[in-house]
Amino acid sequence: MARSVLTAAAFALLLLALQADAQEGILQAYSNETAGLSKDFCILYNPNWVALPSSLGNATVHRLQILTSTMLCKVTDVPSEGLQGIVVVMRGNCTLTSKAKIAQNHGAKALLIASIENPIPPRGNASESKEINIPVALLQYNDVVNMKKVLGNSISGVLYSPPVPSLDYSILLIFVIAVATVTVGGYWSGSEESGRNKNGGTASDSRRQTKELDRNKDQTLILSPLTVVVFVAICCVMIVLLYFFYKWLVYVVIAIFCLASAISLYNCLSAVMAKIPFCKCRLACGQRSFEVRLIFLAAVCVAIAVVWVVFRNDDSWVWILHDFLGVAFCLNFLKTVKLPHFKSCVILLGLLLLYDVFFVFITPFITPQGKSIMVEVATGGTDTAEKSDGMGLIPEWWDKPNGSSVEPSSYSHHEKLPVVLRVPRLTPSVITLCGMSFSLLGFGDIIVPGLLVAYCRRFDVQRNSSNIYFVSCAIAYAVGLILTFVVLILTKMAQPALLYLVPCTLLASVVTAWTRKEMRTFWSGHSYEMMNPGGILNPENSEGVSEQPSEHP
């Protein structure tokens, strides 16, 4: 029961991975006191507000007016001499659009907002952003301190954003990981049925199968049509809660992923270890005995998950560990959760496609500020993007104009939802100041179509159809993923991958079943997929023929 609850909770977090556009740029700062002295700094801006020039030749040099003693939330924050050139202020207390309006109304040519937290691209009310006609960007406060230390107090600068190649080899790596995970997970899901079909009909085989079913009873979760609807409803509730309470619930998501990934990694590696006929010594404990190697394996899996939690915000290397845990999570999910028939597949994939489209494209017409709930959740929630806790963002080394120190206050790192595969971009780019940039694919874009691939594999086993359903559906998944990447490259906008994966996989499955004249059986599923009253899979009647009720008790 506990395993099923944990699986259900993890399922509700799968589709929160759509990333909003994040555009990186460069501030090239020059010292007005020392000729030839300059330095580049990373900035993040929103090209849907005001785009930056693509090269230095098209950009204009302006004087930097550094006003980090104010947040520019009120007109009274404007100094008596007014604003000019590129104005630098602190983040906090009011929306970015409010700051931008004050800046442009008082003569600023651009606005830079210094943030102690990791900066994210400006976001805000769509109608208000249309009223802004000056570039607005965020940068690290540490960069402002470093700039003044290296270049002095009299600084000029220029803002520009070099083009980034649309096609990156990281997409190919994500494609390989995703297709391999779906294929291996789907094949693994049918391993029980395959083993059952290969066994003979002896009594010892029957007893061994019964023990195997009993052991896996609590590890298998069957998604009936009603369960599918409930799970999708949980997804909707979860994303709405994250929209309003992101800064608290993000840690719940991290905790769930840590626990689920540790269990998943153990299940995956123990399945591999079971094939190794060595080092099977056991440790007796009361009425039970345990394999020593499995105890060590459990400790290693927990340690890996803990290391990920501790270093989860270190982009330089922890993405490898994160993807390793993510792949294990997806594989175990495809092995544990099963769809009993194609009808459940259609309901699940159809509802989640509507879920994706609604929360991405429809919610901007419903929310008060015209924001997409999916995008807001994926980029960190509504509060963290626009507002802060005022003076809590001022570092302890910053001084007020009168010289009195500001009491330091703690602040939280901008946490990200751990529900995506992340591979750093491999194509060399002009922009290296902003650290590593990543290509992303949500776990939901692997697991949701993967459940259909797994069903096709199990159906193939029972029909002895030489994996025709499994292969065709896996190829359709690869085609859908390629189509997603093509649209991504052409539009240069993040795409809801299910919009392409769902039609491709469903259409391939329908065409295969229709051409083989097995549509009715494929739609309703085999009796091996049904649940008996005891809650385990019924291994009998594997030929798909309805059993007659027994005349004997």
N, C-alpha and C positions, 0 to 999 in steps of 0.2 A: 504493500500500500504506500509506504513512504517513498519507494522508488518511483511509483506511478505519479505521486504528487510532485516530486522533484522534476520528473520528465515533463509534466504538464506545465510547471512554472517555467522551465527552460524553453518549451515550445512557444510560450507567450512572448518571448524576448527575441525571437529569430528575425523578425522583419523590421527592425529599428535601425537599419544600417545605411539608408540612403544619405549620401553626403551632398551638401550644398556646394555651390561654386565657391572656391577659395582662390583668390588671385594674389600672387606674390609680386612685389615690386621692389625697387631699390631707391634709397635716398643716398645720393652722392653728395657728401658735405665737403665744403672747401673752407680753409682758414683764410680769413681776411687779414690776418696779422702776419702769416708766414706764407710767402708765395710758393706754389707748387705742392702744398701740403693738403691732402684730401683723404677721405676714407668713406667706404660704402657701408650702408646699414640696411637691414631687411625691414620692409614694411608690408602690411597686408591691407588690401583695399577691396572694395566691391565694384567690379566693372559695370554693374547695372546702375550705379549711381553716376559717377563721372569717371570715364576711362582715362588712364594715363598714357602719355606718348610711349611708343614702342622702342624708341632709341634716344640716345643723348642728343643727336642732331635735331630732333623735333621738339626737345624740351627747352624750357626757359629757366634761367637761373634766377632765384629770388633770395633775399636775405632771410635768415632764420630768426624769428622772434620767439625766444624760449621763455614761456610763461608757466613753468611747472609749479609755481606757487599758487596757481588757480586752476579751477576745473571748468571755467567759462560756462557756468550754468545760468548766470544772470547777467543782464546788461551791465550791472554795476561791477562785474568782474573785469570789464574792459578797461585797460589802463587809460590814463588821461591823454596820452599821445596817440591813442587809437591802435588799430591793428594794421600790420603791413607785411607783405611777403608771406612766407610759410610760417604759420603760427603753431607752436608746440604747447599743448596744455595737458593736464593730468586727466585721467579717466575717472569717472565716478559721479554719483549723485543724480545725474540726469541722463536723458537719452543722447545718443550720438547725433541724431538729427537736430536736437535742440542746440547743441554746441555748434554744429555746422551752420545753422541759420544765423546765430549771433555773429559767428566769424565772418561770414560772407556779407552780412549787413553792415559790418564795420570795416570793410576794405581788405580782408585777408584774401590772398591768392590761393591758399591751400591750408588745410588743417591736419596736423598730426596729433594724435592722441596717445600719450605715453601710458603704458599699462605695466604694472608689476606682475600681474598674472600673464600667462601665455596669451598673447593677443590672438583674436579671431577676426575674420573680415567683418566690416560694419554691416549691420542689418537693422531693419526698422520698418516702420509703416511705409507701404509702397507709395501712397499718395504724397506723404511728406518728403520722401526721398526724391521725388520728381521736382520739388522746389529747390533742391540743392544744385548749384552750378559750379562749385569748386571741388577739387579733389579732396577726399577724406580718407585717411589711412591710420592704422594703428602700428605702433612700434614698441619695443621693450624699453622700460624706463632705464634699465641698465645701459642701453645704447645711448640714451641722452646724457647720462653721467659720463660715459666713456668719450662721447663726442666733445663735451666741454673740456675734459681733461687733456685730450690729444690736440684739439684744434683751437682751443682758447674760447674766449667769450664772444668774439665777433666771427660769425659763421654765415656762409651762404650755402645754398643747396639747390639741387634739382631732383625732381621726381620722375621716374620712368619705369616701364615694365617690359623687359625684353620678352619676345615671344618664346613660348615653351613648345617643343615638338609635340604634336598631337599623338603620334604613334610612338609608343615606348615598349621596349622589350619586356618590361614588367608585366604587361598585359598577357604576353605569351606564357609567362610563368604562372600567372593566376589561372589562365585557361587550362594548363596542364594539371595544376593542383586540383581545380574544381572537377574536371572531367574524370580524373583518376579517383577522386574521393567518391563521386557518384557511382562510378563503375564498380569499384571495390566494395563500397557499402551495399549496393544493390545485389551484387553477387553473394556477399556474405549473408545477406538477409535470407537468401534461398538455400543456404547450406544445410539447415535442419531438414527441410523437405527433401533435399537431394540425398542426404544420408539415410532418411527413412525409406526412400524408394529403393536404395541399393541393398538394404538389409533383407535377409530372407524372412520367412514366416515362422521360424522356430520359436519355442516358448522363451528361450533365453534372450533372443533378440527382442521379443515383445516386452519382457521385463526390463531390459536395458532401455528401450524406448520410453517406457512408462517412467522410469527413474529420471531420464533426461527431461521429459516433459514436466515432471514435478519440480525439478531443479530450476527450470526456466519459467515456471508459472508466474512468479513475481517480477520477472525481468522483461516480460512482453506486455505491451499495451496495444490493444486493438482499437483502432479509430472507427467506430461505427458512424453512420451519418449524423446521429444526434451528438456524439462526442466531438465530431468535427465542428459542428455549429457552436458547441460550447467553447471549444478551444479558440475559434476565431473571435468569439465574443470576449474571451479573456484577453486576446491580443488587442482588441479595440480599447478595452478598459485600461490595460497597462499603458498603452501609448498616450492616452489622455491624461492618466495620472502622472506620467513622466513629463508631459507638457507643462503641468502646473507645479509639480514637486520634484523637478529634475535633480536639484543639488542634494537632495536626501536619497531619493530612490536609486540614483546612479550607483551608490555603494551597495544597495541590495542586489542590483544586477551583477556587479562585480563579485559579490559573495556567492551568488548562485552559479555564475560561470566558473569560479574557482572550484567549488565543490563538484559541480557536474563534470568539469573537464578532468579532475583528478580521478573520479569514478570511471569516466569513459576511457581514459588512458590505461587504467588498470585492466578494464575489460578487454581492450584491444590487445594489450601486450600479454595478458594471461592466456588469451586464445592462441597467440603465437607460441607462447612457452609450453602450452599443452602438447604441441607437436614435437617438442624436444624430449627424447627419452632418457635424459641424464639428470643427475642431481635431484632425484625425487624423494629424498629423505624427508620424513614426517616428524612432527613434534606433537606428542600426546598432551592433551589438556582436558582432564576429566573424561567425559564420555566421547569427546571429539578429538580428532587429530588434524593437523594442518601441515601443508607442505611448507618447508622452511623458505624455499625460494619465492613462494607467493607472498610470504610475510615481508621479505626484503623488497619485493616488487611493489607492494602497497606503500611501503615507506618511501621508496624512490618517487612514486607517482605523487604522493602528498608533498614531498620536498620540491618537486618541479613546479607544482601549482603554487606553493608558497613563494618560491623564487619569483615567479611571474607577478604575484601580487605586490611584492616588495619593489620590483624594478619595472612595473608596468608602464611607467611614463618615460622610460629611457628609450628613445626611438632608435638609438644607434645600433642596438643588437637584440633587444627583447622582442622585436617583431618575429624573429625566428622561433622563439619559444612560444609566443602567442599563436602563431600559425600551426605549430606542432600540436598544441593543445586543442586548437580549433578543429583541425582535421580529425583528431581522435574523438572530439565531441560529435562531429557530424557522422563519423562512421558508427559510433555506438548508438546514436539516435536512429540511424537507418536500420540497424540491427534490432533495436528494442521496439520501435514503434512500427506497427504494420497496418496497412489498409486492407480490409477484408475483401473488397471487390472494386471494380472499376467505377461503380457508382459513387463510392466514397472518394475515390481519386478525383472525379469530376467536381464533386461538391467542394472538396478541400481546395483544389487548385483554382476553381472558379471564384470561391469566396475570398481567397487570399489575393487574387488578382484585383477584385473589386476593392478590397481593403487597401492595397497598394495605391491604386488610382485615386480612391477617395481621399486618403490622408495626404497625398502629394498634390493633387490637382484641384480637388473640390474644396478642401478646408480653407484655402485662402479667401473664398467667398463667404465663409461663415464666421471666422474668427474676427474679433473686433478690429485688429490692426492689419488684417489682410495677410496673415502669415500662414504658411503651410505647416501643419502640426508635425508631419514627418520630418521636414527639414529642420524645424526648430529643435526637435528632440535629438536628431542626429548631430546637430552642431552645438548642443549643450544647453538647451532649454531657454526659456524666455528671459529669465532674470539675469543669468550670467552674461548674456550678450549685450544688454543695454545698460544695466545699472550695477552699482557696486555699493559697498557699505561706507561710502564717504571717505573719511580720514583713515579708515582701515587699509586703504591702498597706498598710503604714504609710508615710505620706508623709514627705518629708524635713523638712517644717516642724512635724511633730508631735514633742512632747517627752515623755519618760518622766516619771513623777511625781517622780523625784529630780533632774530637770533635764537629764540627759544626753541628747544627741540620738541618735536611731535612725539607723543607716546606711541611706540610701535604697536601694531596690532596684527594678529595672525590673519592669514588669508589662505584659501584652499586652491590647490592646483586645479586647472580646468580638466576635469575627468572626462574620458571618452568611453562610450559604451563598447564593451569588448565583444561585439557581435559581427565582426568583419574579418576576412582575410586581408592582410596588409603586406604588400611587397613594395619595397622602395623603387622609385623610378631609376632605370639603369642607363637611360640616354643622357649623355653629358649636357648640362644646361648652363646658361649664363648665370642663372640665379642659384647660388650655392650658399648664400648668406642665411637663408631661412631654414637651414638644416635639411633633413631628408624629407622629400615629398613622396607620397605613397599612391599606388593604385589599389583600389579597394573592391571587394566583392562580399556582400552580406552572406552570413551563414544560411539565412532563409532562402537565398537564391541557389544554394546547394541542396539543402534538406528537402524543401517542398517538392521540387521536381524529382529529387532522388527517391522520395517515397513511392512515386509512380514507377520509376525504374525498378525499384525493389519488388513491387507487386508484379511487374512483368516477368521478373526473374523467377518468382515463386510459381507463377502461372505456367511458365515454360517447363519447370521441373515436373509439375503434375500432368501436363499434357505431353511430355516428352517431345517437345517441338523444337529441339536443337537450338534453344536460346534465341529464336527469331524475334520474339517480343522484346526480350531484354536488349539485344543488340540494336534493334531499330529504334527503341526509345532512348538508349544511351547516345546513339548517333544524332538523334533529333535534339537531345540536350546540347551536344556540342555545336550543332548548327545554330540553335537559339542563342547560345553564348557568343558565337561569332557575330551573329546579327546584332546583338547588344553592343558589342565592341565597335562594330562598323558605325552604328548610329551615334555612339558616344564620340567617335573620332570626327564624324561629319558635323555634328551639332555642337561639339565642344561643351556639352552639358551632361551632368550626371543623369543616368537613365534608371528607371525602375526595371530591373532585369526580368522580373516575372511577366512583364508586358510582352516579352518575346519568348521566354522559356515555356510558359504555360501553353500558348497555342501550338508551338512546335511539338512538344512532347505529347499533348493530347491528340493532335492530328495524326502523328505517326502511329500511336497506339490504335486509334480507330481504324486507320487504313489497313494496318496489319491484321486486326481482328476481322475486318470486313472481307478482305481478300481471302482469308483462310476459312470464311464462313463459320466463325466461332464467336460472333459478336454477342449473342445471347449469353453464352457461358462466360465470356470475358466480362460482360457487364455485371452479372450476378455473382461471379466468383465461384470457386470450388468449395465443397463442404469442408475441405481441410482448413479453410480460412475461418470457418465459423467457430463460435465459442460454445463450449458445453456448459451446463449449469455450474460446474466446478470452477470455471474461469480459466481453463487451459485449452489450448488448441486441440481440436478433435482429430486424431490421426487416422481415423477410420474413413472408409468410403472415399478413398483418394481418387477414384475414377470419375467423380462428378455425378454419379447416379444416386438418386434418392433412395435411402434405405427404407425397407418396409419395417414397420414396428414388430418387435419380437413377440412371439406367442407365449414365451416363457418368462417368468419373473426374473 
